[in-house]
């Protein structure tokens, strides 16, 4: 009996002994998301942030000064930083979407570990090239999905893996904002030549990861998708009226995705809409269903207690799963897990082998929308 009970106990992590050696980190791209990276790195006693790069002259220097970092080096490109910082161990890539792939590939090719902000990139072809560079380098590549570290997200995964839902066959997921096109920091999120993706890449990748990670990331097979920019040309939805002239990405997307294992995924995402939510996340199985309440603005967690719908002794019952409390900041955990992976030679916390499927779906939605028909997802061997 004790052996059976032991199987349900949480495995205790092995004690880690820190050597005292500083992991030297550089930050590429000094926009607003870089500030979150930097603040988390500064909390790590075994990390030294030694360099910053940004294509805007003076921006990296101002960024470091504003955050109290001294004795760092500054560059105008990722290549300059990596070529000159011979002892650097890792970089955080916090550029706009279209620079994710070239920056990540260059860093990996030069033997540097990479924490790559989401979305992984813009196209599936770029994701494949990133993964090839990672494999050849032998270095750690982790993708910036901090919701993975939220205790409620972990609970979703535990419920799916427990078998209480039976065979999962249908998932509805997504999220959105009523008025939330991100322009407070300029136009890099909404221009096609910098972002490449709109709501799909900004928050769509998160909602896809929530459910795909919970069910073991099955391979996507086909996609019927739609995307459009329906609100971005309206001045009242942007920070400044003149931003409408450069808006060129999606602010809404929806798709029907077939996954391996006879699972269908019904997806929708929005930066702006005339509704409070496009719907709760629902995971349906042959033995039970799980409802995950949506949030007003997709924030990487849940909007309230979850409910499992199932039958007991022939009666329809509901089991409410209370919200879990989080110990610490999820962004700090994202950074700490990346540093620990480097220091203790651990697997990538958010591996590219999973997120390439996420990127393949996003790419498939865009291709299907452009073609006006269902498309097949083909992911080449890495």
N, C-alpha and C positions, 0 to 999 in steps of 0.2 A: 504493500500500500504506500509506503513512504517513497518508493521509486516513482510511483504514478504522480503523487503530489509534487515531488521535486520537479517534474517536467513542466509545471506551471509557474515555477518560481522564476523571477527575473535573474538572468545571469549577471553575476557581479563582474564589473570591469576590472581588468588587471591593474594593479597599482602602477602608475607611471612616474618614473623618476626623471625629472628635468635636469639636463646637464648644465644649465646655466649659459649655454651658448646662445647668442642672439641670432634670431632669424632675420635676415636683412630683406626688407620689403620696399618695393617701389609702387607708386600709384600712377596709373596712366589715365589721363582724363580727370580734370579737377572741377567737375560740376557738382550739383547738389548731392548725388548719390555717393560721390567720393567722400563727402564729409562723414557719412555714416560708416564707411569703411575705415576711415582714418580714426574716428573716435573709438571704434572697437579695437583697432590695432593698438592704440595708445593705452588700452586697459591691459594689454598682454605684456607682462614683465620680460618675456623672452623674445620680444619683437622690437626691432629698431627700424623705423621708417626713414630711409636714407635718401630717397629721390622722388621727384615729381615730374610729370611731363604733361604739357597741354599745348595745343597748336596755337592758342591765343597768347601773344607775347605778354609777359608779366602776370598772367593769370595763375600759374603754378606758384610763383613767389608770394602773391597776395593770399592765395589759399593757405599755404603753409603758415604764413605770419598770422592770419586770422585764427588759426587753430593752435597757435603756440608751439609750432615745430621749428627748431633751430638746427643749424649745422647740416642742412640737407642740400642736395644738388638739384639743379633745375634744368629742364630740357624742353625743346619745342616739338619733340616727336618720340614715339615709343622706341624707334630704332636707335635714336641718339642715347636714350636712357640705357637701353640694354647693351649697346656697344661700349659704352663708357663705364658702366657700373659692373666691373668684372667680378666682384664678390657678391653680387645680389643673388638671393635665393629664390625670391618669388615676386610676382606682381599682381595687383588687382587691376583689372581692366574695366574702367568706368566710363568709357567713351560712348558716343551715340552708336546705335545699332549697326550701322553699315561699316563701322571700323572694328567691330568685335572680332570678326574672322581674321583679317590681316594682322591685327595686334597679337591675338592669341597664337596664331601660327608662327609668327616671328619669335615670340618669346619661347615657345616650346622648342623650336628648331635650335635655339641657342641655350638650351639646357636649363630653362627657368620654369619653376612651378607657376601655375596660373589659376587665379580665382577670377572667373569670367562672369560678369553681371548678366542677368537675364535681359531679354531673351538670348539664347545661345548665339544666335546670329539672325540673318534674314531668310536665307534659302536653305534647302536641304543640301544642295551642292556644297555650300560653305561649311555646313556642319560635318559633312563627310571629310572635307579637307582638314578641318580642325582635328577630327578624330584620328586621321592618318598621321598628322604631325605629333599628336599625343602618343600614339602607339610607338612611333619611331623613337621618340625622345626618352620614353620611360619615366617621364615626369608626371606629377599629379596635376590633373585638370579637374576643378570642381566648378559647378555652375551655381549662380547665386540665387538659390531658392530657399530663403530663410523660413518660409512657412513650414518646411519639412520638420523644423525643430519645435513647432508649436505642439503642446501636449494634446490639444484637441485633434490636430491633424494625425498625430500618432494614434489616437484612439480610433479614428476612422479606419486606419490601416489594421489595427488589432481586431476590430469588429469583422472586417472583411476576411481576414486570415483565420479567424476563429472557426469558421464554418457555420455560424449561426444563421447566415443568410442562404446557405445552400449554394447551388450553382448560380453565379451572377450572370444575368443575361441582358439586362438593360440598365443604362445609366443616363440620367439627365443632369447636366451641370452647366455652369456658366456664372455670370455675375454682371455687375455693371454699376453705373452711376447715373443719376438723373441729370446732373449738369457737372461733368467732370473731365472735360478735355484738358489735358495737362499743359498749360502755357504760362504758369507763373514764372518760369525760369527761361523764357525765350521760346524759340520755335523749333528746336532740334527734335522734339517729340512729334511734331506734326508735318515736317517737311519730308517729302519722299526721298530726296537725295541724302538725307542724314538718318532718318528713322527707318524708312523702307516698310515698316509695319506700324500700325496704330494701336488700337485697342487689343488687337490680336496678340501683338508682341508684348504690350505693356502689362495687361492683366489677364489676357486669355491664356497665356502660358502657365500662369499660377493655377487657374481653375482646372486646366487639363492635368497638371501635375498632381493636384489633390486626389483626383479619382484614379488616375493611371498608376500612381505610386501605391495607392491602397490595394489595387488588385494585381500588383506584380508587373506592371508595364507590359501588357501583351502587345504584340506587333500590330500596328495599324495596316489594314489591307486596302480599303477604298474610302474615298471621301466624296460626298456631294456637298459643296460649300457655296456660301454667298457672303460677300463683303461689300460695304459701301461707305461713303462719306456723306452722311445725311444732314449733319448738324454743323460741321466744321466750317462751312461757308457762311454761317449766320453770326454776325458780330456779337450778339448777346451771349454766345456760348464760348467766346474766347476772351483772353485777358485784354487784348487790344484789337480794335476794329481792323487795323491793317494786317493782322495775322491771317485774315481770311484769304488774302491774296496768295499766301504760300501754303495753305493747308492742302495736303496731297495724299493723306493716308486714310485708312479705314477708321470710322468711329463706331461701326457696328459690324458684327459678323455672326453667322450661324452655320451649322453643319450637321450632317448625319454621317457618322463614321462607323465603319465595320471593323471590328478587332478580331484577332485570333481567338479561338475558343467560343465562337458563336455569341459574341457580345456586341451590342450596338450602343453607340454613344451619341446622345442628342445634346448638342452644344450650342450656346449662344453667349455673346459678350457685347458690352456696350460702354462707351464713354459718355453717351448722352441718350436719353430716351424719355418718352412721356409715360413713365411707369416708375413705381418705387423699386421694383426688382423684376428681372426676367424669370424668376422662379427659384425655388429651393433646389438643392442638389438631392437627387433621389437615386439610390442604388437598389435595384430589385433583383431578388434571388428566388430560387424555387422553394426555400424554406422561410424566407423572411425578407422584409424590405427596410431600408434605412433612409430616414429623412434628415437632412442636414440643413437647418435654417440659413437662409441667405443673410448677407449683411447689406446695409444701405450703400456702402462703398466697399468693393471687394478688398479686404485688408489682410488676407492670409489666415483667417481663422473662421469661426462660425458665428452665426447670429443668435444663438441661444441653445438650450438643451436639445440634443438629438433624440430621435425616437426610432425604436425598432418595432416594426409591425410583424407579428407572427401568430401562430396558433398553438395553444396549449390545451390538451385534453378536448380537442374539437371546438374550442372557443377562440374567437378572435381577440387578441390582447395586444396592448401596447406597453413596451418597456422604455421608460424615459432614462436617457443617459445624461447625468448632470454635466455641466461644463467643467472642464479640467482647469485648474489654475496653473499658470506658468511660473517656473522658478528661473528668473533671469530674463534678459532680453534676447529675442530670437536672432537678431542681427549679430549680437555678441557671440552667440552660439555658432552661427555660420562662420564667423571669422576664426573662432577658437578651434572649431573642428578642422578647418583648413590647415591651420598651423600645426595642430596635433598630427595630422596626416603626414605632414612634412617631417616633423621631428621624430615620430615613432614609426615611420614607414608603414602607415595604415592605408587602407583603400580610400579612394576618393569619397568624401561625404555625400556628394551629389554627382554621380558618375555620368560621363558623356554617353555611355552605352545605353542609359535610360533616356536622357534628354534628347538624344538624336531622334527618338520616336516622337517626342513632343514636338520637335522642330519639323519632322516629316508631316505631322498632321497640320500644323500651321501652314507649311508650304503647300500641302494638298488643298487646303481651303482656298488659298489664294489662286492656285492653278485652276481649280474647279470653277471658281467664280468667274475667272477670265474666260474659260472655255464654255461656260454655260452647261456643263454636264458633269457626270460622275467621272472621277479620275482614279487610276490605280496608283497605289503607293509602292514604289520600288526602292529599297534601300540596299545599295551595293555592299559587298563584303569589305570590311576595313582591313 
